[in-house]
Amino acid sequence: MSFTIHRHLDSSKYRSCLPPRFRALVRDRDIVSGDIAMIVFSDKSFILSSHVRKALDGLEDLTEPNRIAVGHNFTREGFEFLDALGFRVCLENGSVWTDDELKRTRRNMNVTA
């Protein structure tokens, strides 16, 4: 899972760090004054909680008042983990799966394929 972390972004410049397909997901009115920390998961797949933890391992001293995570879709655990840390989570697809449900479904698809 590929991701990019942006730190200390100015509110007038954060949109330029978003891939075009994600720009409509983040609304300017959700940004309060101050810097922005942003994680962009660019793959078109589900983002598991393990992917979220890996991305957050690279974030130390998270001081930005605005925290945004964008991606195609997050598992329930991935979403909740980011939400608990104050991230506004923006996703393209609203399907709700748990980590275990997604892993089990992928395993079953590989067995029958």
N, C-alpha and C positions, 0 to 999 in steps of 0.2 A: 504494500500500500504506500503510495507516494503522497507526501504532504510537504507543504512549505509553511514555515513560521515567519511571521512579520512582527516586529516589535517596535514600539514607540512611534507608531504611524500618526501623522497629523490627520485630523478629521477631513481636511480638504484633499487629502491625497490617497486615502485608503482604497477608493474604488479602482484606481489604476493597478492595484495589486491583485484584484479579483479577475479570474478568467471571465470573459464576456457572459458565459452561460449562468454565472452566479450573481451578476450585478443586480438583477431585479429582486433577488432574495433579501438583500440587505437594504433597509430603509434608513435614510438620513435621520429621520425623527427618532430612531432608536439610539442614536449616538449622543451621549452627553459630552460636555466639554472635557477636554483632556485627551491623552494619548490612547491609542488603540493597539491591542495585541490581537493578532489574527492568525488562525490556523486554517489553511486551505488544503482539503483533501481532494485531489483532482481526479482520482479514478472514478469511473462510473460503476461503482459497486457499493455494497454495504460496508460501513465502517464499524468494525467490532470494537468492543471496549479495550481489547489488547492493542489495537491501532491507536486509539485515543491515548492510552497510557504511554505508549512509545513516543507519541508526539509531545505529550506533556512532560516527559522526562527531560526534554531539551529546554524547558522553560523554568528558569530559576528566578526567584525574586520577582514574581508576577505582581507588578505595581500598577499597571494600566487600569484606569477605571472602566474602560470599554474593552470587552473581550468578546470576540466573534469567532465562531467555528463554522465553516461552510463545507458542504459535501453533498454527494448524491443521496445517500441515506445512511442513517446511524441506527445501530441496534438500540434497543431500549436501555441497556446498560451503558453503552457509549454516550447516549444522549444524557442520561441521568448524571453520569460522571462529570461531563462538561457543565451541565446546568448547576451542579453543586459547587463548582468553582467560579460561578458567575458568568459563564459564557452564554452569549445569545447564540443558539444553534439554528442555523439556516440550512434547510435541505431541499433538494429538488423533488424527491419522491417521499410520500408520507406513509409508506408501508411500515408496520410495526412488527418487528421480530425480536426475539431475545437472541443472545449469543448462541445458546444451546439449540434453539429451534433452527437457526440458520445453519449451524454446523451439521446438525442431523439431516436436514434437507439436502445439503450439498453432498454429504456422504451417501445418502440414498440415491441421488441422481447419478453419482459416479458408479454405483453398484449396478444400476439398471441400464446404464448407457452402453 
